[in-house]
Amino acid sequence: MPGRTTAPHGRSSSRYARALAAAVVATAALVTAANAVPAHATDPRPTPAVSEGRVRGG
C-alpha cells in the first residue's frame, strides 16, 4: 500500500523490545551513578561553618 508509514505488525515488537532494553540500561546507569561513593578530599582539615541561612538586617 503506497504511503504507508507504520511498520508491519511483526516488526513492532522488536522496536518495543529495543526501547525497553534501552530504558532498563538507562535506569541501571542512573541507579549506579546515584549510589556511587562520592570522592573524599585529600586534606582532612574541617571546612569553615556555613551560614544557617538566616538573613540579618531590617
N, C-alpha and C positions, 0 to 999 in steps of 0.2 A: 504494500500500500504506500504510494508516494506521500511524502510529507509527514510520515510517522516519526516522532521524535523520542518516544519512550522505548526502553529496551524490552525484548521479549520476556515473558514470564519466567523462563528458565534461567536467565542471567541476573535477574534482580536479587535473588537470594545470595549470590556471591558478592554482589555490591554491598548488601546489608552485612554480610559476614566480615568483609574487609572494614567497613565502618565500625562495626562492633569491636573488632580486634584493635583498631586504631584508638578507640575510646578506652579500651582496657589498658593499653600500653601507656596512654597519656595519663590515666588515673594512677597507674602504678608509679610513673615518674614523679607525679606531684606528691604522692604519699611518701615516696622515698626522699624527696627533697625536703618535705616538711619535717621528717623525722631525723634528718641529718644532724649530727652533733655540730654545734657552732664552733668555730675556731677559737682557741684560747689565746689571750695576749701573752707575749713572752715576758713582759715586765709585770711582776706580781704586785706592784705598788697599787694601793687603792686609788680610785678616782675621786675627785672632789665631790662633795654633796651637791645634788641637783635641787633646784628650787622646787617647792611643792606646788607651784602654780598659782599661788596667791598673789593678787595684784594689790600693790600699795598705792596710796595717793587718794586724792579726793577731788 
